[in-house]
């Protein structure tokens, strides 16, 4: 039970960190060496509307995943939504031929979300 709670916090807070606190900062994990998250989407050829939509979905699902600690009914939907968005991230990294290392955060979070779903 404690490990499941920690996994939910790790994934939820990790995604919130990327999309809220570090969205305007550079990261070695950003695709095509973009200086920030918005530019990463632009370099992938994705529009600004999609950037905001994906951000809203990821932030909402991350908050829902954290809330699922107290309201377990949120676990499945929020985990599946996050898995879908992270698969999208992986697809974009592969499409633009980013180094495999840039896929590791999304892949790791997908694995953790699968564990959460099985928990």
N, C-alpha and C positions, 0 to 999 in steps of 0.2 A: 504494500500500500504506500509506504513512504517513497519507494523508488518510482512508483507511478506518479505521485505528486511531484517529485523532483523532475521527472522527465517532462511533465506538462509545463512546469515553470521554466525549465531550460529552453524548451522549444518556443513557448509563448513569449517569454521575455527576450529570447534571442531574435526572433523575427521583429518584435517591437523595437528592439535596439537598432536593427538594420533600417527599418522603415521610418522611424521617428528620430532617434538620436543621431544616427550616422548617415542618414540619407544624403546629406549635402557634403559628406566627407569622402576622401579617397579610401580605397581598401585594396589590398593585394588580391582580393577575391572577385573584384568587379570584372565583368566581361569586357574584352577589348580595351583593357586598361583605362576605362572611363574614370574621370575624376569624381563623379558622384552618380547617384542612382538614376536621376532624371537623364543624364547624359548617356548612361549605359543603355537605357531604353532607346534613346535617339540613335545611338550607334548601331543598335540591332535593327533599326528601321521601323521601330514601333512608335506609334503616335502618342502625343501627350495625354489624350483621353484614356488610352489603354494604361498608361503609367498611373494615372489617378484611380482608375477602376481597380487595377491589380493591387495598388496600395490600400485602397479602402477594403477590399476583400481580405487581404492578408492581415491588416490591422484588426478588422472585425473578428476574423476567425481566430486570431491569436488571443484576443481578449476573451473570446468564447471558450477557448481551450483552457485558459487560466480559470475562468469561471466554472469550468467543468469539475474542478477540484471539489466545489460545493454542490454543483448541479450536474451530476454525471450524465444526464440526458444530452448535454451539449458535446460530449466527447466524440461520438461517431461523426456527426455532421462536420464539426470544426476540423477534426483530423483529416477527413476525406477532402474537404475543401483545400486545406493546406497541402496535402499530398498532390492534388491536381495542379495547384499553382507552382509547386516545386518541380513537378514533372515538366511543366512549361519552362521553368528556368533551365533545367537540364537540356531540354530540346534546343533552346536558344544558344546555350554554350556550345553544344555539338554543332549546330548549324553554322556558327561563325568560326568554328575550329579553334576555340579557346583551348588552352592546355587542360589536361585532365584535372590538375590541381584546383582549377576554378570550379569544377563540378562537385568537389568534395563537400562543401557546406550543405548544398541542397540534397545531395545523396545521403549524407549523415542524418539530416533532419527527416528525410523520408523513412529511413530505417527506424529512427526513434518513434516516429508517428505510427509505424506498423506495430512496434512493440506496445505503444499506448493502446492501440486498437485491440490488441490481443489481451491486454491487461484487464 
